[in-house]
Amino acid sequence: MTFVIAIHPDDYTNPSRQRHDDASSPRWSQYLEDAGCTVRWVDVYSPQILNDLAGCDAFMWRWAHFWGMYRLAHRLLPVIENELGLLVYPDQKTCWHYDDKASQFFLMLAAGIRTPETWVFFSAERAHQWAAQETYPVVHKLTTGAGSTNVSLVTSENEAHRLIDRLFKVGCFELAEAKERVIPFRDRVSNAMKMLRGGQSTGLIPQTGDFFHKGMIYFQKFIPNNNCDIRVTVIGNRAFAFRRMNRENDFRASGSGHIAFSPSDVPLDAVQAAFDATRRLGCQSLAFDILMDQDQAPVIVEISYTYASWAIHDCPGHWEQNDDAPSSRLKWVDGPMWPERAQIDVVLSQLRNRRHASSQRP
């Protein structure tokens, strides 16, 4: 079967880490062409984007949490999937909750997926009441942010009350701003004028995003005795996993850059938990941040539909689970693989199933 696949190009390669190529679309294109498909390059920022998708079977775009891409993705992708009827990667089940920790918590809670105890407040009064009776430390997170940039350990009731006041009365773009200083209104106006003139701002909007946090606060139970987290990435029936070691004298692992790829050190219970959660949520692919609780059972802390390609490729192999039954045996497969190949396998399998189902209709 041949298909026409539209792709918007992406490249999030960090210039400071040149060997770590982080662009999915070129590999997507190559794998699709090798499979006999036709690739159509499109531009999601074009006013003609919907017309440009005419005649396509699927659309692929690896959108990120920075440069305001989420604004467009949240408006455009549901239309392409639900109104145009194209198969989309990532589809809505896979990505609607991306970079939104509160949404992820509610989703996993509803799906019966084991997570650390979490408190999300939309009322300052209720948050203060909780803070007055809680046992510390607890983890505080802004609902968006990657690499642990918006994550901190709250060690006292007074610190919790200060954060609650800041998040409900003033708001912030980044956690460092919430914890360290308040940007005066005069400086906010000055920064805005500098940005309009093309100059440099002094901290009004961070370079990684533009989401303003106000009117909500998020706390999570601190799980001690973890010197790392376990990152398991499920793509279809494949799972890639490694451990991310904590920063020195810190409880945070994400973004530390200290990765241990040995599969023998990855708890298979964590791999199985990731497979089970992906199946339960009906997602094409998900990356899971997993900790081990005091009973050495895996708890899923956060999820993300996208991830750094090079880290997946650096894994020495992956696990496969070909049976839908949760108890099915995990099979280890040696050798590196680009995640884009596995993603294309998922997309092509879904397209074949769609075409077969269509052919069976009277």
NORDAFEN-V757942 format. One record per backbone hydrogen bond with DSSP energy under -0.5 kcal/mol. NH is the residue of the N-H (numbers start at 1). CO is the residue of the C=O. If there is no record, write none. Layout:
NH	CO
NH	CO
This chain:
5	3
5	38
6	4
6	58
7	40
8	60
9	7
9	42
12	22
15	13
17	14
20	17
21	19
28	24
29	25
30	26
31	27
32	28
33	29
34	30
35	31
36	33
37	32
38	3
39	37
40	5
41	39
42	7
46	43
49	46
52	48
53	49
53	50
54	51
56	53
57	4
58	4
59	87
60	6
61	89
63	61
69	66
71	68
72	68
73	69
74	70
75	71
75	72
76	72
77	73
79	76
80	76
81	77
82	78
83	78
83	79
84	79
86	80
87	57
89	59
94	91
95	91
96	92
98	95
100	97
101	143
104	100
105	101
106	102
107	103
108	104
109	105
110	106
111	107
112	108
112	109
113	108
119	219
121	119
121	217
127	123
128	124
129	125
130	126
131	127
132	128
133	129
133	130
134	130
137	154
138	154
139	220
140	152
141	218
142	150
149	146
151	148
152	140
154	138
154	152
155	153
160	156
161	157
162	158
163	159
164	160
165	161
166	162
167	163
168	164
169	165
170	165
170	166
171	166
172	213
178	174
179	175
180	176
181	177
184	182
188	184
189	185
190	186
191	187
192	188
193	189
194	190
195	191
196	192
197	193
198	195
199	194
209	206
212	210
213	172
213	211
214	212
215	167
217	121
218	141
219	119
220	139
221	117
222	137
224	222
227	225
229	244
230	290
231	229
231	242
232	230
232	288
233	231
233	240
234	232
234	286
235	238
236	284
238	235
239	319
240	233
242	231
243	260
244	229
245	243
245	258
246	227
247	252
250	247
256	253
259	257
260	243
261	259
265	262
266	263
267	265
270	267
271	267
272	268
273	269
274	270
275	271
276	272
277	273
278	274
279	275
280	276
281	277
282	278
283	278
286	234
287	304
288	232
289	302
290	230
290	288
291	299
293	291
293	297
296	293
299	291
300	114
301	289
301	299
302	289
304	287
312	308
313	309
314	310
315	312
318	333
319	239
320	331
321	237
328	325
331	320
333	318
335	316
341	338
342	338
343	339
344	340
345	341
346	342
347	343
348	344
349	345
350	346
351	347
352	348
353	349
354	350
355	351
356	352
357	353
358	354
359	355
360	356
361	357
361	358
